[in-house]
Amino acid sequence: MDKLSIHQWAEADRPRERLLRHGAGMLSDAELLAILIGSGSTDESAVGLMRRILDSVDGSLKRLGRLSLSELCAYKGIGTAKAVTLMAACELSKRRAEEAPLERPTMASARDIYRYFLPKMQDLMYEECHVLLLNHRLQAIESRMVSSGGIASATVDIRRVLHYALMANATAIALCHNHPSGTSAPSSADDHLTTSLQKACEAVNLRFVDHIVLADGNYYSYALQRTEKG
């Protein structure tokens, strides 16, 4: 297989396609590096080339990062452009390891969730619904838009909400959508969505924290069962 170019491999074995299909975490170091260098040589694929180089440094990315430009270029199939790409990737990896951890805001209350989403949603002329993915300490991992509708409504696919949560390894979620009409009073459709999502979360052991209906200067919290001023 190493004698073939990446484009000649079965689609399931190509590193770019595997990353898109399964995520970067499922690829080997050689496959990830092969994506960076883009191609191998006439008699060796990019993956085969990177496997050979990694074997020569006992599979250590740290040792690979210590190789100089001339040392990298000494490998058959590695020219200046590929060597520079590898050196840049190793340097970025080093800088990421040295970077301070990101501060994640804690969503301890309905007001915290409201303030998180207010800048994103306060001026929208149409309805959007976002899910906020949280860790076990109720710290925000990220938010994802799960629907965008017209002036009156947005349809939410609960399966998509759960998919985002599971992919992010979230242990809790909160939902937020806006009412462009300016009133935060929830509709019967909002009630149905909240109940359905609560049941779906229980089925997969996911904590459902709240559903916030964001309006002009105020919001409704399903956890509090009341409207609060912004």
Secondary structure by P-SEA (a helix, b strand, c coil): ccccccccccccccaaaaaaacccccccaaaaaaaaaccccccccaaaaaaaaaaaacccaaaaaacccccccccccccaaaaaaaaaaaaaaaaaaacccccccccccaaaaaaaaccccccccbbbbbbbbbcccccccccccccccccccccccaaaaaaaaaaaccccbbbbbbcccccccccaaaaaaaaaaaaaaaaacccccccccccccccccccccccccc
